[in-house]
């Protein structure tokens, strides 16, 4: 997920003007002000739009000011969640503000559990605690696991006649699977990876609020995501067999048998399992020789 993805309308602000006793006039495009901005001149909804426009134009210092002014007001819960999310993304885009970004993302999760973009917030916070470590912060794997599990709960992958598969959930399954695999939780990793392996990625969809400038841009984005996830799937059996080889020998055959059941159509996994069995046989022969011929 790129730093500026999945957010709002194009860069031009559109403000609706209403006259008392008259119907609404057509939308009027309003360029972002170039000089000093008096944020108190804007009502809540327009101020939030202004903050979004400033962020999208990379005017981050002004976006921070607009967000902070908005948060000083009596906003609705959805408005407050939207502004805090934008504030977190603005901190995220600035150098040496990583801890502020992480704290603000966490605040959105903690205080606004009904926020529409909660899965996106949780996924980004997971990234910042695993693989994209902001300057001045430390990895936090337990927090990352909680965030990614939240994404998966909010966006469950469902197969069947009416599949429900989102790209963000598949990415969360992969990231979480890799993380728990590093920690030796092979069986947990297998379950996360199997979800990706079993789903039909051609039926995966973006999140409902994702917006694209045109249909061509949307199709390019979807093709890129499908290719990325397809690449993930091809590496899963080998990744899991590798983890089984390095695990306790007493559990290896049990784990490998489960993998064979999980990936019945993968010929490569059968070849790899045969190699593992051969290696285990060699180890058994060495052990038997040592038992038969104990040293002094």
N, C-alpha and C positions, 0 to 999 in steps of 0.2 A: 504494500500500500504506500503510495507515494505521499509525501508530506502535504501536497496541495490537492489530493484527489478527493472525490466524493463530497464536494461542498458547493452547494448553492448555485445561483444563476450566473450568467456571464458577467463580465466586469462592469458593465454599465448599470447604474442604479435606475430603477423604475419606480417613481413615486406617484401614487394616485391622489389627485386633488378632488375634494368634494365641496360643493357649495350648499349652504343651508337652503332647503326647499327646492333644490335642483337635482337632477340626476347626475351621476358621476361622469366626469369628462373623460376622454380617452387618456390612456397612460401618457405621461410626459417624461421624457428622458432628461435626467439631471446629471451633469458631469460632476465628478467629485471636486469639491472646492480646493483651490490651489493654496490659498493663504491660511491664516490661522482659523481654526474651526471653533465655533462657540457651541459646544455639545449641548448645552442647556436649551438651545433654540429648537431642538428636535424633540418630537414626541417619541414615545417608547419604540413603536414599531419602525419608524423611519430611522431612529438612531441605531437600531440593530442592523438594518439594511446598510446604513452608512459604515458601520464597523466591518461588515462583511466585505463591502467594496474596498475599503482601505486595506484590509488584509490581502485581498486578491490582487491589489496593485502593489503589494510588498511595502506598503507604508505602515510598517509594523508598530512603530512608536505611537502613531496616531490611532491605530487600531486598538492598542492597549488602553489609551486614554478613553476611547469611545466605549470599550467594554466596561471599564471601571466606572464610568459615569452611568452606564445602563444598570450595572449591578447595585448602584446606590439607590435605585428606585424600587418601587413596589411592583415588580414584574410578576407575571403569571409563572407557574412552575415550568411550563414548556419554554417560555421566553428566557427564564433564568438558566435552564439547562442549555439552551442554544447559545447564550452568551458565554457561559463558562466553557463550553466546548470550543468556541471560537477563541476564547482567551487562552486555553491550553494549547491550541494549534499555533497561536501567535507566539507564545513562549517557545514552543517547539521549533519554530523557524528562526529563533534568535540565538546567537552564541551565548554560552555561559548562563542560559536560563533553563537548562534541562530539568533541574529539580523543581522549579516552579511549574514546568509543564507536567511532570509526573504527579505532583501534588494536586494540580487542578484537574487532570484527568481522573484521578482517584476521587476527588470531590464530586465530580459528575456522577460517577458510579455509586458513590455512597448516598448522595442526597437526591438523586433523580432516577430511581429504578425504572420508571415508566417512560423514560426518554426514548424517542424513536431510534436514535442513532447510538444507543447504548452498546450494541455489539461492536460498532466501529471504534468507539472510545476504548472499550476493553481490549480489543485486539491491538490497538496502538500502544496502550500501556504495557501490554505483554511484550511487544517488540522492544520497547524502551528498557525492559528489565532483562532481556535475553541477548539480542543480537545488535541492536542499535543503541549503544550506551551513550547517553549525552555526556558532554564534558562536565566534570565535577560530580558525577553520580556513579553509583556502583550497581552491578547486576543484582537482581533480587529474584532468584528462581522460584521460591515459594509464592511470591506475589504474582509472578508471571503465570504460574500454573493456575492460580485462582482466576486470573483474568481470562485465560484461554478456555478454561472450563465454563466460565460465564458465557463466552461467545457460543460455545457448543450447546449450552442449555437454551440460550435465546434463539438459536438458529439450528434446531435439530435437523439432521439429515434423514429424510424419510423416503423410502423407496415405494414401489407399488404402482398401481394404476394412476395415482395422482402424486408423483414425486415432488418432494419439497427439498431442493438442494440449492444452496447459495455458495458462490465462490468463496466468500469470506469464511464460511464455516469449514469448507474443505481445507483452506489455508491454515485455519486454527487447528484442525485435526493433525495436519502435517507438522506444524511447529511444536505442538504439545507432544506428539509421538516422538519426535526427535529429542525433545528435552527429557522425557521420562526414560527413553532408551539410554541416554548418556548416564542416567542415574541407576542403571541396572534393572529398571522395572520393565523387563522384556514383555511380560504378558499384557501389561497395560498398553505398552507401545503397539503391540500386535493388534489390539482392539481398535486403537485410533487409526492405524494404517489400513486395517481391513475395511473400515468404513469408506475410505477413499477408494480402495481397490474395487470394492463391490458396486459403487455407485456408477450411474451413467452420466458422465460429465457433460454429454451433449444436452442434457436436460437441466444443467445448472443455470442459474439466473443471477444477475446482479441484484443488489438490494433495491427495494421499491423506490427509494428516494434518490438513487443515483441518477444524475443528469448528464447528458452529453450534448454537445453543440449541434450535432447532426447524426443521422443514422449511420453514415460511413464511419464516424469516430466511434460510435457504440459498437459496431461490428468488429472494428479493428481491436478494440479493447477486449471483447469477448473471445476473439480468436487467440489473442495473446494469452489470456487466462486459461483457455482450454489446452493450448499447447504446453503451458507451464505445468498444469496439473497432470496432463498425460505423461509428461516427463517424470513427474513425481511417482506415478503409478509403476512405471517400468523399473524403477530402482527399489521398490518396496521389498519384493521377495529376497533379493540379494542382501539388502540391509538387515532383514530379520534373520536370515541364515547366518550371516556374519556374527550377529549378536548371540545366536545360539552356540556357535562354535566357541566363543569366548566365555560362555557361561559354564556353570558347574556341570561336569560330565554326567553326573547322576540325573540331571534334568534335561540334558541335551536331546535324547531320543524322544522324550515326552514333548518337548517344545517343537522338534522337527516334525513329529507326526501331526501335531496340530497345524503347523504351517502347510504341510502337504494337503491337509483337509481344507485349509483356508484358500489355497491357490491351486485348485485341481487342474486347471488348464495351462499352467505355466510349466513348460518343458524344461526351462533353465533351472527351476528349483529342484526338479528330479535329479538333474545332473549334479547339482551342488550337494544334494543330500547323499548321493552315492559317494561323492568324494569324502564327505564327512564320515560316513559309515566305514569307508576304507581306512581313514585315519584312526577312527576309534578302534578298529580291529587291530591295527598295528600297535596302538598303545596297549591294548589288552594282551597282546602277545609279549610285549616287553615286560609288562607287570607279571605275567605268568612265569617268564624266564627268571625274573628276580626272585619270585617266591620259590621256584624249584632249585635255584642256585644261590642261596643267601651268601652274602659276603662274610668275611671274618668278623 
